[in-house]
Amino acid sequence: MKPSNFSEPVQLIAFVLQRGGEWDPAVLSKLEGEWGAVRYKGKLFAFDKTSYYEPEMGAGLYRGVLSFEKCIPAESIALEKTRSNALEMAMAAEGDCRQVNVDIGYMDLDKVVLPSYKRGPFKLYAGDGVWLDMLLTYAKGLFHPTQWAFEDFKRNPYQHDLQLIRERWRKSLRTSPQ
């Protein structure tokens, strides 16, 4: 039986949707101001299989994943979701149009989880109006999309970046004091 204060750390990650194919230094600065130093910054990929965000954010959108040096207890991801939404609004243009979409989440050794304020049939309730969506599972050296994952996660151009994030995080777990 685990003690009641047991908390396994997870790797804090963010999938960032923005205009342009190069990381926006202002966005990176805001993210680091909120969550600390970036451990790994992945490649940005064209977000072109849906136009869902175009009315608000415009065309030419790209999404990439990054990880932070900071690790968190998994149960605090709802708080991080609140912080990411506040950051999006702080960076919004006039008329409350977001300039960036920050899908904060976490990775553990087995999966990638993103919190959401939208319920769904495969999401688990985490409290405070937040639902957890397990989008990718890790097995046999690869991240595999769940059946209900968003289209870009099903195509998973982030595979290489996620593997590098997982490996760097796994190594940091071995070298950090417990």
N, C-alpha and C positions, 0 to 999 in steps of 0.2 A: 504494500500500500504506500503510495506517495504521500509525503507530508502535505498539509493543506497550503503551505506557502510555496510549493514547487512551481517553478515557471521556467519553461525551456525557452531560451532565446531564439528568435527567428531573424532572418535577414530582411531588413526594410528595403523595399524596392519601389520604383515608380515607373509606370508607363506614361510617357509624356507625349501629348498630341499638340503640335504647333504648326505654324506656317513655315515653309522653307525646309530644305534638306540638310541644313547645318544647325547644330545646337545653338540656340539663342543664348549668348552670354548673360543677358539680363535675367532670363528664366533660370539658368543654372545658378546664378548668384542668389536669387530669391529662394530656390530650393535648398541651397547650402545654408542660407540664413535660417531656414526653418528646421532642417534636419541634420546639419553638419556636413562634413566633407564627403564628397562623392568617392566611393571606392572603385566603381567601374561605370564607365559611360559607353553604352552600346551605339551601334549604327542607327541612323534614322531611316525608316522605310516609308515609301509612299503609302498613304492611307487612302486608297483609291477604289476600294470595293464597295463602298457605301458613301452616300452623300449626306448622311445623317447630321453631321456637324457643320456642313457648309453654310446653311442659312445664318448660323450664329457666328462662325469663325472664318468663313470665306473658303476659297478654293486653295489648292496647293498644300494640302495638309500632309504631315509626316508624323510617324510615331516611332519612338524608340524606348528602350528600357535602360534604367540606370539603378545602381545600388549605392547605398550609403555606408559609411564606416559604422554608423550607429546600428546596433541591434536592439530589438525591443522584445518584451514579453508578448506572445501572440494575443493574449487577452486585451492588450491595449490598442489593437488595430482600429477599434471604433473611434477612439480619440484622435488617432492619426488621420482618419477619414474626415473628421470635423475640421482638423487643421488644414488638410489639402483643399477642402471646399472654400474655406476662408481665404486661403492664398489665391485661389483662382479668382475669387471676387475682388480681392485687393489688386490684382493685375488686370481686371476687366476694363474695357474701354467704356466710353460714354454709352448710355443705353443698356448697360449691364451685359454687353456682349463679351464673352470670354475670349481672351487672346491665347489662352493655353488651357488644356484639359489635363489635369494631373490625377491619374488613377494610382493612388498610393496602395500598397499591398505588402504582402510578405511572402517569403520563400522559406520553407524548411527543407529538410533533406528529401522529402517525399512529394512536395507539391508547391504550386503557386496559388495564392488566395488573394482575391480582391474584395474589399468591403463595398457595399452599395446601400443607398437609401431606397432602392427598389426591391420589393420582394419578388420571389420567383419560385417555381416548383422545385428547383434543385438547390435553392439557397437555404442556409441555416441561419436562424435568428441569433444575433450576438448581443442584443440589448440596445437600448438607446436609439431605436429606430434603424439600426444597422443590420444588414443581412450579409452573410459571407458566401462568396461565390468561388468555389474551387474550379479554376479554369484549366489547369495543367497538372498532370501527375508525372512523377519521375520514376522510370523503370528501365532497366537494361541500358543505362547510359544516355537516355533521351527523355525530353519532356514531351508528353503526349496530351493532346487536347481532349477535353471531355466532350461528350456528345453535344452539350448545350453551349459550348464556348462560342464567343464571337468569331466572325469569319476570319479576322486577321490572326487570331490565336489558332484557328484550325489550320491555316496555311503555315503559321508559326515561323515567320522570317526571323524571329528573335531567338531561335534555337541555339545558335552558336553563342550569342551574348549571354543567354540564361545559363548555359553550361559553364561558361567562364565565371559568371557571378557565383554559381553554386560551388565551383571548385575553390575560388578565392575565399569564400565564406567558410567552407568546410576546413580549409587550412587554418583560417583564423581561429576557429573553434579549438583546434588542437594546440595552438600556441598561446591562447589566452588563459589566464588563471580562472579557475572556477570558484 
